[in-house]
């Protein structure tokens, strides 16, 4: 049976795969595993993004939490990284975010944070899953005064905003910035942050309706942000995803600056200040080989992990590194927060532009991406992890690797949240690698598709 937890929590179509009953069970099991071993009445902070299904799932999740005797502290609509921060600030026993991140509105998800604000280890998630899927519910059912309760956390927004402002290293007065809030969790806090720091801001896609989150906007659809930056002559554009844990940027020419380029800019800036621990940047195998080239030119070491910001974080914690992330824009700056924080990342990029008095395009020029093609092959969900068991798929991958001979690469991985296998090919000739990626994706679909 496929694992319930993907790379970023439990996710699926709301009320179909992620039902209120499942949310209730996750609330019960999560509260028990993460909090009930404590010798006090535990508190769990809960946040959500702007999806229509959030209120339904929040009510079910909170009921599950309270049924174990824990208190649910509800923070309302707020970014995922705020939950990680506030869990620590309020000394809560755990945090939970209801969000499907960059996915469209009909999806939703539930992800947990430990009392230290970290995403959970695989073994902890497996423990929660074992209680959720058990034939018999053996978890405690307190009664009377031992029941848990729901309370509203009215200070969450202001406390998270204050924390971000306090991390700012300089004023942003004079910078003209466009913010694309993806009609998601950053729609209030992002404008408030950059206004407080003195930037001249223009905000787009900050009118959530419950069904327009990530719809042709945000970090997965950069077109409108690129156009707006050029239209008004802005210095920078920042695009968040639905729960604001990732960030992509746009330079003054309307050109996209992806996560690899952002990490390159931040790594070099930290190294200059002597703050990049062991001069090391942690990335995943999906990062472009251009990051390796940038690192070599700037005396920076690279450590690579499997895909998922949680695995980047595990490596950072294990070895004491302070900067890591993914090409998609999940950037973890451990000196500030325990998970990817799109607002914090945007703030740090803007600070470098302001303090070094350089255009973002000039800063981003330290990184040049090799041509890269990424194609999603639609497959049966129960087969997405077995692609390398197929001899034809395995043979084509080996053939491509031999052809590249160190000047390109093939990376295939199943999505942690969707019934697709991602095919990524990197090399010098874009048209060639595009053709080969299409052929490989078609082969995967023919062997593993519906």
GUSE-72688 format. One record per residue (C-alpha): residue in three letters; x, y, z. Coordinates in pm, whole numbers, padded with zeros to 5 digits, always signed. Layout:
BEGIN
ALAXYZ;...
This chain:
BEGIN
UNK+00000+00000+00000;UNK+00129+00348-00087;UNK+00250+00560+00201;UNK-00013+00811+00322;UNK+00242+01088+00382;UNK+00409+01230+00072;UNK+00707+01465+00058;UNK+00498+01742+00214;UNK+00232+01591+00436;UNK-00094+01418+00346;UNK-00246+01560+00032;UNK-00536+01491-00204;UNK-00861+01623-00350;UNK-01060+01766-00061;UNK-01369+01566+00038;UNK-01266+01283-00195;UNK-00919+01165-00095;UNK-00863+01406+00194;UNK-01198+01369+00369;UNK-01320+01523+00696;UNK-01301+01175+00849;UNK-00935+01142+00750;UNK-00865+01493+00884;UNK-01032+01396+01213;UNK-00820+01081+01238;UNK-00503+01275+01153;UNK-00588+01527+01424;UNK-00632+01251+01681;UNK-00325+01054+01580;UNK-00106+01359+01533;UNK-00202+01505+01869;UNK-00136+01173+02042;UNK+00201+01103+01880;UNK+00336+01460+01898;UNK+00188+01586+02221;UNK+00025+01336+02450;UNK+00351+01199+02587;UNK+00405+01539+02750;UNK+00314+01563+03119;UNK+00081+01861+03072;UNK-00228+01950+02872;UNK-00082+01994+02523;UNK-00144+02280+02281;UNK-00131+02249+01904;UNK-00133+02555+01678;UNK-00333+02523+01354;UNK-00315+02741+01042;UNK-00454+02727+00689;UNK-00438+02891+00349;UNK-00730+03041+00154;UNK-00883+02728-00005;UNK-01260+02677+00009;UNK-01209+02340+00179;UNK-00997+02474+00464;UNK-01286+02552+00697;UNK-01431+02202+00652;UNK-01099+02031+00713;UNK-01001+02264+00998;UNK-01321+02183+01187;UNK-01261+01810+01147;UNK-00891+01831+01233;UNK-00958+02044+01542;UNK-01229+01801+01655;UNK-00973+01522+01634;UNK-00717+01721+01830;UNK-00966+01815+02103;UNK-01093+01457+02128;UNK-00755+01354+02269;UNK-00761+01626+02535;UNK-00531+01870+02355;UNK-00603+02240+02298;UNK-00623+02359+01935;UNK-00496+02716+01896;UNK-00635+02835+01560;UNK-00432+03103+01380;UNK-00655+03135+01074;UNK-00515+03215+00729;UNK-00139+03242+00764;UNK+00172+03116+00576;UNK+00313+02772+00650;UNK+00644+02914+00780;UNK+00447+03123+01029;UNK+00316+02803+01186;UNK+00673+02673+01219;UNK+00783+02999+01384;UNK+00478+03043+01608;UNK+00498+02683+01733;UNK+00836+02773+01879;UNK+00738+03120+01996;UNK+00427+03003+02181;UNK+00605+02691+02308;UNK+00328+02478+02158;UNK+00363+02101+02148;UNK+00309+02081+01771;UNK+00190+02279+01470;UNK-00037+02182+01182;UNK-00087+02356+00848;UNK-00385+02291+00621;UNK-00267+02362+00268;UNK-00187+02199-00063;UNK+00088+02452-00131;UNK+00117+02517-00508;UNK-00166+02281-00612;UNK-00499+02407-00745;UNK-00787+02485-00511;UNK-00965+02148-00520;UNK-00664+01987-00353;UNK-00576+02031+00011;UNK-00325+01888+00254;UNK-00232+01849+00618;UNK+00128+01878+00737;UNK+00266+01864+01087;UNK+00550+02041+01265;UNK+00727+01930+01580;UNK+00745+02145+01894;UNK+01071+02286+01753;UNK+00907+02390+01426;UNK+01056+02116+01209;UNK+00876+01897+00958;UNK+00848+01544+01088;UNK+01088+01258+01027;UNK+00959+00970+00815;UNK+00942+00741+01117;UNK+00725+00989+01310;UNK+00487+01022+01015;UNK+00475+00643+00989;UNK+00379+00627+01356;UNK+00093+00872+01300;UNK-00016+00677+00992;UNK-00021+00350+01186;UNK-00283+00494+01424;UNK-00486+00644+01139;UNK-00505+00316+00947;UNK-00545+00084+01246;UNK-00857-00136+01237;UNK-00936-00041+01596;UNK-00901+00308+01745;UNK-00706+00257+02067;UNK-00627+00623+02130;UNK-00751+00787+02453;UNK-01101+00938+02469;UNK-01105+01172+02771;UNK-01438+01300+02899;UNK-01565+01585+03115;UNK-01309+01847+03211;UNK-01033+01649+03039;UNK-01164+01726+02689;UNK-00962+01963+02477;UNK-01089+02296+02348;UNK-01053+02527+02052;UNK-00918+02878+02109;UNK-00857+03158+01860;UNK-00500+03283+01826;UNK-00558+03654+01765;UNK-00188+03752+01783;UNK-00055+03515+01515;UNK-00050+03764+01225;UNK+00112+04047+01422;UNK+00369+03820+01587;UNK+00480+03668+01255;UNK+00496+04011+01089;UNK+00703+04149+01378;UNK+00943+03857+01353;UNK+00999+03921+00982;UNK+01051+04295+01034;UNK+01304+04222+01310;UNK+01511+04004+01075;UNK+01545+04287+00822;UNK+01900+04410+00789;UNK+01822+04744+00624;UNK+01548+04972+00496;UNK+01405+04897+00152;UNK+01316+05260+00086;UNK+01363+05344-00280;UNK+01302+04991-00407;UNK+01006+04944-00637;UNK+00867+04593-00578;UNK+00578+04394-00726;UNK+00430+04122-00505;UNK+00228+03830-00646;UNK+00051+03671-00350;UNK-00105+03382-00549;UNK-00441+03463-00386;UNK-00305+03258-00101;UNK-00176+03271+00254;UNK+00058+03567+00197;UNK-00214+03802+00072;UNK-00211+04018+00387;UNK+00132+03970+00542;UNK+00347+04022+00230;UNK+00216+04373+00153;UNK+00230+04465+00523;UNK+00594+04351+00550;UNK+00731+04540+00252;UNK+00529+04853+00331;UNK+00673+04857+00684;UNK+01025+04838+00540;UNK+00967+05139+00316;UNK+00942+04975-00027;UNK+00722+05119-00301;UNK+00495+04819-00360;UNK+00243+04708-00617;UNK+00040+04401-00525;UNK-00129+04158-00762;UNK-00336+03845-00698;UNK-00418+03927-00337;UNK-00797+03889-00347;UNK-00864+03526-00249;UNK-01210+03382-00321;UNK-01146+03027-00202;UNK-01122+02894-00557;UNK-00861+03120-00719;UNK-00554+03023-00516;UNK-00260+02961-00755;UNK-00493+03013-01055;UNK-00272+03156-01330;UNK-00070+03335-01065;UNK+00197+03288-00803;UNK+00521+03096-00833;UNK+00374+02836-01071;UNK+00246+03096-01321;UNK+00492+03382-01347;UNK+00362+03547-01664;UNK+00152+03823-01508;UNK+00427+03914-01261;UNK+00686+03939-01540;UNK+00452+04165-01736;UNK+00370+04387-01437;UNK+00739+04438-01347;UNK+00815+04554-01701;UNK+00497+04761-01725;UNK+00568+04976-01420;UNK+00950+04966-01432;UNK+00989+04787-01099;UNK+01325+04680-00955;UNK+01206+04336-00844;UNK+00906+04108-00856;UNK+00837+03839-00596;UNK+00598+03546-00647;UNK+00481+03327-00359;UNK+00295+02999-00378;UNK-00034+02923-00206;UNK+00109+02874+00143;UNK+00409+03109+00097;UNK+00681+02862+00184;UNK+00845+02908-00155;UNK+00952+03208-00360;UNK+01052+03284-00717;UNK+01165+03627-00832;UNK+01166+03845-01142;UNK+01447+04088-01225;UNK+01407+04443-01352;UNK+01395+04317-01713;UNK+01102+04088-01643;UNK+01321+03776-01649;UNK+01255+03497-01400;UNK+01506+03427-01123;UNK+01446+03072-01002;UNK+01533+02897-00677;UNK+01877+02791-00798;UNK+01966+03151-00884;UNK+01822+03279-00555;UNK+02025+03025-00355;UNK+02336+03125-00550;UNK+02282+03493-00465;UNK+02221+03419-00097;UNK+02514+03177-00067;UNK+02762+03425-00213;UNK+02630+03705+00010;UNK+02660+03488+00322;UNK+03009+03374+00223;UNK+03122+03735+00187;UNK+03008+03798+00545;UNK+03170+03479+00675;UNK+02829+03339+00769;UNK+02805+03045+00527;UNK+02898+02755+00754;UNK+03186+02555+00602;UNK+03114+02750+00282;UNK+02853+02488+00195;UNK+02518+02508+00016;UNK+02274+02213+00036;UNK+02062+02144-00274;UNK+01867+01852-00421;UNK+01948+01636-00722;UNK+01693+01840-00921;UNK+01899+02159-00904;UNK+02057+02262-01232;UNK+02423+02176-01295;UNK+02472+02552-01325;UNK+02469+02565-00944;UNK+02775+02336-00939;UNK+02950+02566-01187;UNK+02863+02875-00977;UNK+02983+02706-00659;UNK+03317+02604-00806;UNK+03379+02958-00933;UNK+03304+03108-00590;UNK+03474+02862-00356;UNK+03148+02712-00233;UNK+03098+02342-00164;UNK+02779+02164-00267;UNK+02598+01883-00084;UNK+02310+01713-00269;UNK+02010+01530-00126;UNK+01710+01352-00269;UNK+01413+01568-00370;UNK+01212+01734-00094;UNK+01295+02029+00129;UNK+01258+01800+00431;UNK+01563+01603+00314;UNK+01756+01924+00258;UNK+01669+02022+00614;UNK+01775+01684+00755;UNK+02118+01723+00593;UNK+02149+02080+00719;UNK+02065+01978+01076;UNK+02294+01675+01065;UNK+02597+01874+00950;UNK+02524+02222+01087;UNK+02479+02396+00750;UNK+02272+02717+00739;UNK+02153+02750+00379;UNK+01982+02506+00146;UNK+01681+02456-00072;UNK+01525+02356-00400;UNK+01506+02490-00754;UNK+01131+02533-00702;UNK+01196+02815-00453;UNK+01188+02637-00118;UNK+01483+02807+00053;UNK+01576+02726+00412;UNK+01780+02983+00605;UNK+01831+02804+00936;UNK+01968+03109+01113;UNK+01615+03253+01085;UNK+01352+02978+01048;UNK+01319+02600+01058;UNK+01145+02557+00722;UNK+01124+02722+00381;UNK+00992+03076+00417;UNK+00905+03264+00099;UNK+00861+03600+00272;UNK+01192+03570+00451;UNK+01366+03470+00128;UNK+01214+03767-00056;UNK+01324+03995+00226;UNK+01684+03872+00210;UNK+01703+03906-00169;UNK+01564+04260-00148;UNK+01818+04344+00124;UNK+02107+04233-00099;UNK+01976+04442-00389;UNK+01941+04744-00159;UNK+02269+04708+00033;UNK+02492+04621-00264;UNK+02315+04875-00487;UNK+02306+04626-00774;UNK+02032+04524-01013;UNK+01885+04180-00951;UNK+01988+04077-01302;UNK+02353+04152-01216;UNK+02334+03955-00892;UNK+02167+03663-01068;UNK+02431+03655-01342;UNK+02662+03457-01112;UNK+02447+03159-01208;UNK+02387+03033-01561;UNK+02155+02739-01605;UNK+02230+02457-01844;UNK+01933+02377-02069;UNK+01690+02162-01874;UNK+01362+01998-01972;UNK+01106+01878-01718;UNK+00807+01675-01837;UNK+00537+01515-01625;UNK+00436+01162-01726;UNK+00084+01076-01607;UNK+00081+00732-01447;UNK-00127+00514-01219;UNK-00073+00631-00863;UNK-00003+00279-00740;UNK+00271+00232-01002;UNK+00453+00566-00978;UNK+00729+00431-00754;UNK+00807+00127-00973;UNK+00936+00292-01291;UNK+01289+00151-01263;UNK+01151-00202-01234;UNK+01051-00180-01600;UNK+01335-00304-01821;UNK+01250-00078-02118;UNK+01245+00239-01904;UNK+01568+00136-01730;UNK+01738+00067-02065;UNK+01645+00406-02212;UNK+01778+00586-01902;UNK+02109+00400-01921;UNK+02135+00473-02293;UNK+02089+00847-02231;UNK+02344+00858-01948;UNK+02600+00687-02172;UNK+02531+00938-02451;UNK+02581+01238-02221;UNK+02910+01104-02086;UNK+02918+01349-01794;UNK+02789+01651-01993;UNK+02426+01598-01905;UNK+02205+01386-01684;UNK+01868+01216-01649;UNK+01666+01238-01327;UNK+01334+01057-01291;UNK+01129+01079-00974;UNK+00769+01020-00870;UNK+00572+01315-00738;UNK+00510+01294-00367;UNK+00161+01441-00405;UNK+00026+01365-00756;UNK-00009+01058-00988;UNK+00281+01162-01208;UNK+00645+01075-01267;UNK+00869+01375-01336;UNK+01124+01331-01616;UNK+01411+01580-01606;UNK+01689+01581-01864;UNK+01974+01831-01862;UNK+02234+01889-02133;UNK+02390+02137-02372;UNK+02145+02107-02665;UNK+01791+02207-02567;UNK+01611+02072-02874;UNK+01783+01736-02841;UNK+01712+01689-02473;UNK+01352+01803-02525;UNK+01296+01531-02786;UNK+01455+01267-02566;UNK+01257+01375-02258;UNK+00932+01355-02455;UNK+01020+01005-02575;UNK+01110+00890-02224;UNK+00792+01041-02074;UNK+00582+00874-02347;UNK+00749+00541-02272;UNK+00677+00578-01899;UNK+00311+00662-01968;UNK+00276+00364-02202;UNK+00420+00126-01941;UNK+00273+00274-01621;UNK-00027+00479-01735;UNK-00396+00405-01704;
